[in-house]
Every structure is written in C-alpha cells, then in structure tokens.
Amino acid sequence: MTTTNTAEAAFVGEDFGQKIDLTVRIREILRNYPEGTSIFKELIQNADDAKASSITFCLDCRNLDAVTVGSAGEASRPYGKLDEFNKSPSLLVHNNAVFSKQDFESIQSIGNSLKQKDKAAHRTGRFGIGFNSVYHLTDLPSFVSDRYVVMFDPHADNLPNPNPNNPGKMIDFIKHKKLVKTYPSVFAPLSAFGCSFLRPYKGTIFRFPLRTKAQAKKSRLTTSHHSTGDMAQVLRQFQHEAHVALLFLKHIEHIVLYTWHDGA
C-alpha cells in the first residue's frame, strides 16, 4: 500500500511560463513608428475618434519644483521619483473629450486596441499600438480624464511600490481628495486647461515629460532625448502640416499650439 503526504498531494507545480518584458515590447514598437510629427498625428487621430472638437499641443518649459513644493506646503510628500520628471520640460496635449470605460481598458493594452470587439462603434479602436509612439518622448507618460489620474511606468522603477505585472498607477482624485495636497508632484503638472482636481475633469490632458540625456542613459526603451529646442522645432514643422491633417478628420475643428514659459 502506498501513502502520500497530504501537502505533496496538493502540490501542482511551481509557477513557470513565458513572459514578456514590457520595455522590450515597447522598443520593438518604437522601431516601427518614426519620431517627429507622426506622434502628434497619432494623438490627433485618437482625439478625433473620441469625437473631440479641438486639440492643443503645449510645450511646457516650466521647472515645476517651485510649483509642486509651494502648492501643498508642509503636507506634501514625494511620489516615487516624479520630482525628477518635473524638472524637465514636457509636452502637454489637451482635448475636450472624456475617457470612456472602454478607453481606460484599451489604453492598457500594449498589443492592440479593442476595435475588433465592436467594429460598428465609432469610439472603439482608440489607443492601439500607435499610441505607444509617445515613448519616443518620455519614459513616464501620464494623463487626467474624468475623475482619474493615470501614470505609466514600463520600467517599474519610478512610481512608488512598483509592480512589474502592472507597472503604473491610477488615482481616483474625487474619492481620495487628500492626495491632491499630499502628492503635488502628481497633480500640479496636470493643473492646466481648467483642470483644478476639485471636480471630475471634462476633458483629457496628457503629459509627456521630455526624456533628458541622463534619463536616456538609463532607459531601456530608447536612447532618444529631447530638449525644448528640439521639440519646438518639431512643433514648428507640425504647424505647417496641421491644416492638411484637418482635412481628414471627422470631428476635430481646431488644432492649437502653445509654448508655456516659466512665470507665464
């Protein structure tokens, strides 16, 4: 007669399997999506799919150290390594459409969008592979829409308590109102275009802190880095192309470009 230990009988094996390194996947995507104005066109198409009527690109040249420290006083605390990303200029992209539940699901998908689930719906299909071209600009994209702030961290190294399986954070700032003052490095950079974090935001603001030379040396996504001069030149190039882009859009009627300097 053979006896079996109960614990051994319950053992079904250790977790093991094929994994995908998110940074490797993004590198592959970036090789197929060129830098330059094509990134802007991807963001415009996403906004048009959301039935936004306007989109704004703002080169934010401010150093946000003084803004994030002064806005919350003694109660403020650092949020991971976000202060480092607030020292670099950024590209802000605003449109006047609000994320749907499906949009929040779609933007989490690195491989494809949810378009195939409902080909008849005009708002599906946003945030497919092309959206990830923004990683040409940054290692840490973020956005605010409705009652949520979302941050992506494919390195799982810059946000607090990182989880490589879900390398990002979502904050419901209506439910967790105290966090707005506790973590100014999260909210102050997105306080633009009428977003006060006092109520759900009726629009969407993306923020892409431009990758610095120091960050590029550590980045596993790309070695590309961008100065304000570089980005201003790309925006000037896009300014000459924007009127043509309007011809092929269903809902976008206005494309606006700004530069935001310190003290302005």
MOKA-V81904 format. One line per field, one symbol per residue. ss: DSSP state (2 for helix, 1 for strand, 0 for the rest). phi: phi as a letter, one per 20 degrees, with the letter a starting at -180 (. if undefined). A space follows every 10 residues. Layout:
BEGIN
ss: ???
phi: ???
END
This chain:
BEGIN
ss: 0000022222 0000000000 0222222222 2200002222 2222222220 0001111111 0000222222 0022200000 0222220001 1111100000 2222220000 0000222000 0000000022 2222220000 1111110111 1100000000 0002220111 1100000022 2202222222 0000000000 1111111110 0022222200 0000000222 2222222222 2222220000 0001111111 0000
phi: .ddcgffffe fdoefbrfcd egffffgfff fecffnffff fffffffffe mfebbcdcee efeegfffff fcmfffcfdl dfgffffefb decdceddfe gffffffeef ebeegffbfe eeeenfmegf gfffffebeb fbbcaldcdc cdcgflcdef lfcgfceacc cefefdffff efcffeegfe eblnedmebg eerbceccff fefffffefe eaefcceffg ffffffffgf dffffffdde cfdccdcccd egne
END
